[in-house]
Amino acid sequence: MFREDKGGAVFRVRVVPRAATNGISSFADGALRVRLTAPPVEGRANRALLEYLGEVFGVPVRRLAILRGEGSREKVIRVEGLRAAEAAESVGRFLIR
């Protein structure tokens, strides 16, 4: 699920925009499924995703980057300075059960 690349954890995300609440609902097909209340209009969902993931990983938004998929629901994200094991542990605390 998470791998380390260029000094950070890299992983795939599938975004579900216009959800009732923000949250990580599952891990399926090698990607985190992240629900966001923001609509996929004018980059709002991308900004909301980075802000939410910053909260999940406890890092400032400037340490997060969308490597691929800015215009798609499927994205590849990097968290600078975070190890893959630390990222997996953080996600476990935020997973909606």
N, C-alpha and C positions, 0 to 999 in steps of 0.2 A: 504494500500500500504506500508506504513512505520510503523514499530513497534519499541518499545524500548526494549533493551535486554543488560544486562551486561554493562551498562554505555554508550550505543551508539545506534544509529539508525540502524535497520536491514531491508533489503529489497531485493526483487528478481530483477534480471536483465536478459534480453535476449540479447545477443551480436550478432550483424551483422558485421562480419569481412569483410575486403577488400571493404569497402564502399568508396564513392567518398570523403566524409568529415566526421569528427568526429561530433557527435551530439546525442541528445536525441530526437528520432522521435515520440514516443508515449508511452502511458501506456495502456497495454492490457493484459487480463488474469492474472491480479495481478502482472505484472512485467513491469519494465521500459524497453523499447526497445532502446538500445544504439548502434549507428552505429560507427564503428571504421575503420580507413584506414589501420591499421595493419593487417597482415595475421595471421591466427591461427597456427603459426609454432613456435616451441621452446619457448613457453610462451610469445611471442611478443604481442599477443592480450591481454593477462592478464595484462602485464605491462602497455600497452597503456590504458587499461580500468581504472586501478588504478590511473594513471597519470591524465587522463581526469576527473575522478570523484573527484580527489583532487582539480582540478581547479573549478569544479562545486560547491563543498561544501566549498571551501576556506580553506582546511586543508592540511597538509603535507601528502604525500603518506604513511608514517609510521603509520598514524592513520587509515588507511583503511586496511581491510582484506577480502579475499575471504574465506568464511566459508565453502562453498560447491560448487562443480562444476568447479574445476580448469581445467578439461579436457573436459568440455561441454560448449555449448552456454548458457545454463541456469545456472545461478550462484546465490548464496546468499552472499550479501555483508554487512559488518558492518563498520560504521563510528564511531570510538571511540570519545566520548565526545560530540556528537551532538544529540540533541533531535529530535524526529520524526517530529514535527511541523516545526522545522528549516530546516530539510532535504527536506520536501515537498515544502517549500517556495523557497529554492535554486534551486530545479529542475524546478519549474515553470518559473524561469528566463531564463533557458537554453533550454526549450522545443522549438523545431523547429516548427514554425507555417506555 
